[in-house]
Amino acid sequence: MRKLLLLGAGYGNMRILLRLLNKELPSDIEITLVDRTPFHSLKTEFYALAAGTAPDSDIRVAIPNHEQLKVVEGEIKEIKPEEKEVVLVDGKTLTYDELVIGLGSVDNFHGVPGAEEHTLSIQTIGKSRTTYQTLLGLSGGATVGIVGAGLSGIELASELRESRPDLKIKLFDRSPRILRDFPERLSNFVKGWFDQNEVEVVANSNITKVGESVLYNHEETIDVDAVVWTAGIKPSQVIDEMAVQKDRSGRVILNQYHQVPTYPNVYVVGDIAALSHAPSAQLAEVQAEQIVQVLRLIWKDQPLMAEMPELKLKGFMGSLGKKQGFAYLADRTVTGRIARLMKSGLLWMYKWHNG
């Protein structure tokens, strides 16, 4: 049996499974998926779990059943591409012929003192549960700081406002305006929602230190009862320790076939891949589609295409609570109720397609 090993049950590897586990899968291919949980977590919805507006069950999707698929619950300790081996924390060793690394990312604290020790996270389902329990336990009038006004920070702040109208929420943005790389209309809509719903957006912020109950923004000290960190991501230590070429952000540099150049039987998908687009679930899925094309050609001993198609994205969608949203699709801005319905519909379709 030829062994395909998938590390991580994220959006990329779930798309790979969706495309491979059908009648076209060669009978001599054995697929093993490794993840710390026995299900696929909808990472794009962790903000709702942390805010308490969505139950745990709503952001889990079952991993498909197939006679040629084996699921291993475990944590990755080391990847050894020279030996074609992956070592788990429990000491178990898995071998492979082809490997797809889709381990996702961890919070990037950018060297800010106290950030790792004194902030909450929504990077994993487990950490999101902890964040929910902490925020749920805050008394009325407590202050929550959210550091980072990207999509995750925006959605968390808006959802938390709806679930806990009694809290004071401060959203810290390094930029002069929300979503500054996108049309001003989009930025103004999101900022207007925050103004109407009494979420304070602190623009041009620079968090230099985090204490147990205090944030340091430039020279100012701000008392807080809880802080959630949504200010960037980076690859995990397992990827840091891999002896492969990486970019300045620590992401793995790949060839056009999404392979590690020095180990062409090793593919990287998702957040830890050095690509021209910012990491996203959509990007991981588009990348996964191409990896499946490459794998099928290799398994048939056919030559690879001379040039891979460009990775094209459709845009992005975001929510502002349960009734409002925003989207940027095909260079067009959509805001309000329609955008929120579009995002809800997309989530429903994703769950339906993944069983």
GUTI-807132 format. One record per residue (C-alpha): residue number from 1; residue in three letters; z, y, x. Coordinates in pm, whole numbers, padded with zeros to 5 digits. Each point is the difference from the previous one (the first is absolute). Layout:
// GUTI-807132
   num   residuo        z        y        x
   NUM       ALA        Z        Y        X
...
END
This chain:
// GUTI-807132
   num   residuo        z        y        x
     1       MET    00000    00000    00000
     2       ARG   -00081    00351    00118
     3       LYS    00305    00224   -00033
     4       LEU   -00005    00357   -00133
     5       LEU    00339    00168    00035
     6       LEU    00077    00317   -00200
     7       LEU    00302    00207    00100
     8       GLY    00135    00212   -00285
     9       ALA   -00061   -00015   -00375
    10       GLY   -00117    00361   -00022
    11       TYR   -00305    00147   -00168
    12       GLY   -00239   -00106    00275
    13       ASN    00095   -00367    00017
    14       MET    00029   -00025   -00378
    15       ARG   -00361    00119   -00026
    16       ILE   -00100   -00257    00264
    17       LEU    00164   -00275   -00208
    18       LEU   -00164    00127   -00318
    19       ARG   -00344   -00025    00160
    20       LEU    00050   -00328    00188
    21       LEU    00188   -00219   -00247
    22       ASN   -00298   -00109   -00206
    23       LYS   -00262   -00274   -00003
    24       GLU   -00173    00158    00302
    25       LEU    00299   -00070    00228
    26       PRO   -00102   -00276    00243
    27       SER    00207   -00314   -00051
    28       ASP    00097   -00014    00367
    29       ILE    00176    00340   -00006
    30       GLU    00380    00006   -00020
    31       ILE    00157    00340   -00076
    32       THR    00363    00086    00073
    33       LEU    00156    00326   -00123
    34       VAL    00326    00123    00151
    35       ASP    00217    00267   -00160
    36       ARG    00369    00087   -00019
    37       THR   -00015   -00038   -00381
    38       PRO   -00165   -00271   -00211
    39       PHE   -00204    00258   -00194
    40       HIS   -00230    00299    00049
    41       SER    00178    00335   -00037
    42       LEU   -00185    00304   -00134
    43       LYS    00095    00239    00276
    44       THR   -00174    00292   -00167
    45       GLU    00254   -00031   -00284
    46       PHE    00319   -00020    00208
    47       TYR    00074    00363   -00087
    48       ALA    00049   -00101   -00366
    49       LEU    00237   -00281    00093
    50       ALA    00203    00236    00220
    51       ALA    00013    00264   -00276
    52       GLY    00107   -00253   -00261
    53       THR   -00300    00044   -00231
    54       ALA   -00153   -00344    00060
    55       PRO    00174   -00338    00014
    56       ASP   -00035   -00226    00299
    57       SER   -00212   -00244   -00201
    58       ASP   -00265    00266   -00066
    59       ILE   -00087    00041    00366
    60       ARG   -00031   -00366    00096
    61       VAL   -00312   -00213   -00021
    62       ALA    00001   -00377    00050
    63       ILE   -00184   -00143    00299
    64       PRO   -00283   -00224   -00125
    65       ASN    00032   -00378   -00006
    66       HIS   -00272   -00199    00171
    67       GLU   -00014   -00343    00160
    68       GLN   -00129    00152    00325
    69       LEU    00264    00275    00014
    70       LYS    00349   -00040    00144
    71       VAL    00258    00279   -00035
    72       VAL    00273    00034    00262
    73       GLU    00296    00227   -00066
    74       GLY    00113    00151    00328
    75       GLU    00011    00292    00241
    76       ILE   -00235    00038    00296
    77       LYS    00166    00011    00343
    78       GLU   -00295   -00015    00239
    79       ILE   -00378   -00029   -00004
    80       LYS   -00151   -00190    00293
    81       PRO   -00379    00040   -00010
    82       GLU   -00050   -00176    00335
    83       GLU    00162   -00317   -00138
    84       LYS   -00131    00051   -00355
    85       GLU    00358   -00015   -00123
    86       VAL    00234    00204   -00218
    87       VAL    00377   -00041    00039
    88       LEU    00232    00061   -00294
    89       VAL    00356    00131    00021
    90       ASP    00133   -00343   -00099
    91       GLY   -00173   -00154    00303
    92       LYS   -00288   -00162   -00186
    93       THR   -00339    00027    00173
    94       LEU   -00328    00021   -00192
    95       THR   -00340   -00059    00160
    96       TYR   -00337    00132   -00110
    97       ASP   -00372    00011    00064
    98       GLU   -00038    00341   -00168
    99       LEU    00280    00247   -00055
   100       VAL    00014    00304   -00229
   101       ILE    00290    00235    00071
   102       GLY    00097    00206   -00303
   103       LEU    00364    00075    00072
   104       GLY    00005    00351   -00142
   105       SER    00211    00275    00149
   106       VAL    00351    00135    00043
   107       ASP    00143    00350   -00031
   108       ASN   -00089    00239    00280
   109       PHE    00302    00218    00073
   110       HIS   -00187    00202    00265
   111       GLY    00305   -00003    00227
   112       VAL    00208    00211   -00242
   113       PRO    00368   -00061    00086
   114       GLY    00193   -00171   -00280
   115       ALA   -00307   -00063   -00218
   116       GLU    00004   -00377    00032
   117       GLU    00377   -00023   -00049
   118       HIS    00044    00244   -00288
   119       THR   -00308   -00030   -00221
   120       LEU   -00120   -00234   -00272
   121       SER   -00344   -00161   -00006
   122       ILE   -00270   -00125   -00238
   123       GLN   -00197   -00195    00262
   124       THR    00096   -00347   -00126
   125       ILE    00105   -00138   -00337
   126       GLY    00344   -00078    00141
   127       LYS    00051    00353    00133
   128       SER   -00129    00145   -00326
   129       ARG    00261   -00199   -00190
   130       THR    00271    00140    00230
   131       THR   -00135    00352   -00053
   132       TYR    00012   -00049   -00377
   133       GLN    00360   -00122    00011
   134       THR    00104    00299    00212
   135       LEU   -00179    00258   -00215
   136       LEU    00127   -00162   -00319
   137       GLY    00355    00033    00127
   138       LEU   -00019    00375    00064
   139       SER    00208    00223   -00225
   140       GLY   -00156    00272   -00215
   141       GLY   -00089    00312    00196
   142       ALA   -00045   -00190    00327
   143       THR   -00276    00113    00238
   144       VAL   -00274   -00235    00115
   145       GLY   -00224    00097    00290
   146       ILE   -00344   -00161    00029
   147       VAL   -00151    00050    00344
   148       GLY   -00378   -00016   -00007
   149       ALA   -00228    00134   -00275
   150       GLY   -00284   -00247    00027
   151       LEU   -00095   -00217   -00295
   152       SER    00315   -00214    00023
   153       GLY    00232    00300    00018
   154       ILE   -00174    00176   -00289
   155       GLU    00012   -00305   -00226
   156       LEU    00361   -00079    00086
   157       ALA    00112    00358   -00064
   158       SER   -00175    00017   -00339
   159       GLU    00117   -00343   -00115
   160       LEU    00357    00071    00110
   161       ARG   -00007    00325   -00193
   162       GLU   -00085   -00192   -00317
   163       SER    00260   -00273    00052
   164       ARG    00277    00231    00122
   165       PRO   -00039    00350   -00152
   166       ASP    00359    00071    00107
   167       LEU   -00081   -00010    00374
   168       LYS   -00107    00283    00229
   169       ILE   -00315   -00108    00184
   170       LYS   -00137    00164    00314
   171       LEU   -00341   -00111    00130
   172       PHE   -00063    00099    00362
   173       ASP   -00362    00064    00096
   174       ARG   -00114    00084    00355
   175       SER   -00310    00171   -00139
   176       PRO   -00026    00345   -00158
   177       ARG   -00112   -00164   -00326
   178       ILE    00013   -00342   -00166
   179       LEU   -00300   -00225    00088
   180       ARG   -00151    00272    00215
   181       ASP   -00298   -00215    00107
   182       PHE   -00124   -00015   -00358
   183       PRO   -00131    00264   -00246
   184       GLU    00237    00282   -00081
   185       ARG   -00030   -00078   -00370
   186       LEU    00158   -00340    00062
   187       SER    00273    00153    00214
   188       ASN    00077    00267   -00260
   189       PHE    00022   -00256   -00281
   190       VAL    00253   -00214    00186
   191       LYS    00203    00304    00111
   192       GLY   -00006    00134   -00357
   193       TRP    00140   -00328   -00133
   194       PHE    00282    00015    00251
   195       ASP    00077    00361   -00088
   196       GLN    00011   -00080   -00372
   197       ASN    00223   -00300    00058
   198       GLU    00237    00168    00245
   199       VAL   -00088   -00199    00309
   200       GLU    00035    00232    00298
   201       VAL   -00287   -00028    00248
   202       VAL    00106    00120    00344
   203       ALA   -00327    00094    00172
   204       ASN   -00052    00042    00376
   205       SER    00305   -00215    00061
   206       ASN    00091   -00168    00327
   207       ILE    00285   -00251   -00022
   208       THR    00151   -00006    00347
   209       LYS    00310   -00210   -00068
   210       VAL    00160   -00206   -00278
   211       GLY    00375   -00031   -00040
   212       GLU    00202   -00217   -00234
   213       SER   -00005    00266   -00273
   214       VAL   -00212    00275    00149
   215       LEU   -00361    00080    00088
   216       TYR   -00097    00241    00277
   217       ASN   -00317    00191   -00093
   218       HIS   -00094    00225    00291
   219       GLU    00330    00182    00059
   220       GLU    00126   -00041   -00356
   221       THR    00249   -00265   -00111
   222       ILE   -00038   -00144   -00350
   223       ASP    00271   -00207   -00167
   224       VAL   -00133   -00317   -00163
   225       ASP    00148   -00305   -00167
   226       ALA   -00293   -00229    00082
   227       VAL   -00326    00024    00197
   228       VAL   -00314   -00209   -00047
   229       TRP   -00243   -00007    00294
   230       THR   -00370    00001   -00091
   231       ALA   -00124    00189    00305
   232       GLY   -00243   -00243    00159
   233       ILE   -00049   -00359    00107
   234       LYS   -00066   -00198    00317
   235       PRO   -00061   -00364    00099
   236       SER    00298   -00232    00033
   237       GLN    00155   -00121    00325
   238       VAL   -00200   -00325   -00021
   239       ILE   -00321    00202    00035
   240       ASP    00153    00225    00267
   241       GLU    00064   -00308    00214
   242       MET   -00354   -00138   -00030
   243       ALA   -00199    00044    00321
   244       VAL   -00310    00142   -00166
   245       GLN   -00164    00341    00010
   246       LYS    00149    00256   -00238
   247       ASP   -00058    00362   -00095
   248       ARG    00249    00286    00043
   249       SER    00173   -00098   -00324
   250       GLY    00053   -00358    00114
   251       ARG   -00264   -00144   -00232
   252       VAL   -00222   -00281    00126
   253       ILE   -00351    00097    00111
   254       LEU   -00267   -00229   -00148
   255       ASN   -00370   -00066    00032
   256       GLN   -00235    00052   -00294
   257       TYR    00082   -00348   -00135
   258       HIS    00371    00090   -00025
   259       GLN    00075   -00233    00291
   260       VAL    00219    00067    00301
   261       PRO   -00269    00036    00273
   262       THR    00181   -00222    00250
   263       TYR    00081   -00260   -00267
   264       PRO   -00294   -00019   -00245
   265       ASN    00177   -00266   -00208
   266       VAL    00276    00254   -00080
   267       TYR   -00058    00252   -00280
   268       VAL    00219    00293   -00102
   269       VAL    00007    00139   -00353
   270       GLY    00184    00291   -00161
   271       ASP    00248    00255    00134
   272       ILE    00007   -00127    00358
   273       ALA   -00379    00019    00054
   274       ALA   -00136    00299    00191
   275       LEU   -00260    00133   -00242
   276       SER   -00159    00336   -00077
   277       HIS    00174    00018   -00341
   278       ALA    00370    00046   -00068
   279       PRO    00181   -00326   -00088
   280       SER   -00006   -00091   -00370
   281       ALA   -00008   -00302   -00229
   282       GLN   -00361    00081   -00087
   283       LEU   -00101    00008    00366
   284       ALA    00165   -00337    00063
   285       GLU   -00194   -00154   -00289
   286       VAL   -00335    00144    00113
   287       GLN    00068   -00126    00351
   288       ALA    00099   -00343   -00135
   289       GLU   -00333   -00034   -00182
   290       GLN   -00180    00038    00332
   291       ILE    00231   -00244    00179
   292       VAL   -00083   -00262   -00263
   293       GLN   -00373    00055    00063
   294       VAL    00053   -00050    00374
   295       LEU    00214   -00313   -00044
   296       ARG   -00256   -00163   -00228
   297       LEU   -00278    00056    00254
   298       ILE    00212   -00136    00284
   299       TRP    00097   -00309   -00200
   300       LYS   -00370   -00066   -00068
   301       ASP   -00087    00052    00371
   302       GLN   -00230    00283   -00101
   303       PRO   -00051    00321    00204
   304       LEU    00195    00307   -00099
   305       MET   -00182    00302   -00138
   306       ALA   -00111    00245    00268
   307       GLU    00185    00285   -00169
   308       MET    00284   -00003   -00250
   309       PRO   -00018    00239   -00299
   310       GLU    00205    00317    00011
   311       LEU    00346   -00026   -00159
   312       LYS   -00037    00213   -00312
   313       LEU    00295    00109   -00213
   314       LYS   -00013    00127   -00358
   315       GLY    00286    00249    00029
   316       PHE    00363   -00018   -00107
   317       MET    00225    00028   -00305
   318       GLY    00359    00113   -00034
   319       SER    00255    00023   -00279
   320       LEU    00236    00277   -00104
   321       GLY    00245   -00197   -00210
   322       LYS   -00127   -00216   -00285
   323       LYS   -00213    00260   -00179
   324       GLN   -00178    00210    00262
   325       GLY   -00204   -00080    00307
   326       PHE   -00269    00114    00239
   327       ALA   -00305   -00156    00161
   328       TYR   -00265    00087    00255
   329       LEU   -00311   -00214   -00060
   330       ALA   -00352    00054    00133
   331       ASP    00098    00353    00110
   332       ARG    00120    00082   -00351
   333       THR    00352    00092   -00109
   334       VAL    00151   -00148   -00316
   335       THR    00344    00107   -00119
   336       GLY    00234   -00053   -00293
   337       ARG    00031   -00281   -00251
   338       ILE   -00346   -00143    00071
   339       ALA    00077   -00046    00370
   340       ARG    00325   -00179   -00087
   341       LEU   -00179   -00234   -00240
   342       MET   -00260   -00071    00268
   343       LYS    00270   -00104    00245
   344       SER    00177   -00217   -00259
   345       GLY   -00330   -00167   -00084
   346       LEU   -00075   -00067    00365
   347       LEU    00342   -00162    00044
   348       TRP   -00055   -00218   -00308
   349       MET   -00339   -00111    00127
   350       TYR    00142   -00084    00342
   351       LYS    00270   -00220   -00152
   352       TRP   -00253   -00167   -00230
   353       HIS   -00242   -00080    00283
   354       ASN    00284   -00139    00210
   355       GLY    00129   -00225   -00274
END
